[in-house]
């Protein structure tokens, strides 16, 4: 089976998204140099196009702008994993990307992305609201929310950050989805320059530099989040005591509790089942969301050096799984390998190869990056 590129990308994202919780012990070994990843597909190669397209499936339903253009489609990217950030320099022929409720449900991605096109632009549809994003504009997308991008031929920089990094800095992350910072504004100029500089300096960044860059970037995004007064009007607001944000926080705070489920959340938050189900409808359902968060937490603990001596069964219990065999089956389905196999790969350095290029990337990313996610029911 050829490597599914989008699936592998999802694996990487989840693996760095919160690779070490803020309250976990510090690792005993220093992180390696930033991982570099390069991929490209050539025009006129039908196999590579289908590989690229099918690989995108866990992230986006992707296609060339027109079916007739598939034969001339080309694309590529070079990226650096600056855990907890990823910075990407990419290009592509005209394409359409759709992130639907189904793609959200089958990926373990809880991240915010900032996209700036250095060439080209795209039409954006965010949950029924449409806008045009022009060359030089910065667009913010929440990967837990629906969106459609219809792009011309383009070159771009993309910065991807975990929600957990932004939450201390941004009062209302839910208001950012689909926000556009126009080219020419002072904050746009600073943020776009910061993204380019971050990419250029990535190979030389030390771990301490990466930490400072991550929090500095989050602070700049917080300035953007407060720069517009119309953010709250961009999405449907729910009652403050039962917002999706509140529910997510309650879930993350109780992943250790095996009794957590819809009834638990309804009692804790004082909401009806119908309302809870509506809140999580776009994320594939509340039960599936809880399962994905448990499995993501388990992945993070398995690869964390601070927990290298902890038994897998203990990690399962930490994440709310009372049945270890069932946990192992769910983990393998989500991440493509057992917890033990993942730990061995992490400790041996298999998850930290310095560079992947061309065909080797297609075959190696499947083991290196973080899992397919739990399929939608």
Secondary structure, 3 states (H helix, E strand, C coil): CCCCHHHHHHHHHHHHHCCCCCCCCCCCCCCCCCEEEEEEECCCCHHHHHHHHHHHHHCCEEEECCHHHHHHCCEEEEEEEECCEEEEEEEECCEEEEECHHHHHCCCCCEEEEEEEEECCEEEEECCEEEEECCCCEEEEECCCCEEEEECCEEEEEEEEEHHHHCCCCCCHHHCCCCEECCCCHHHHHHHHHHHHHHHHHHHCCHHHHHHHHHHHHHHHHHHHCCCCCHHHHCCCCCHHHCHHHHHHHHHHCCCCCCCCHHHHHHHHCCCHHHHHHHCHHHCCHHHHHHHHHHHHHHHHHHCHHHCCCCHHHHHHHCCCCCHHHHHHHHHHHHCCCHHHHHHHHHHCHHHCCEECHHHHHHHHHHHCCCCCCCCC
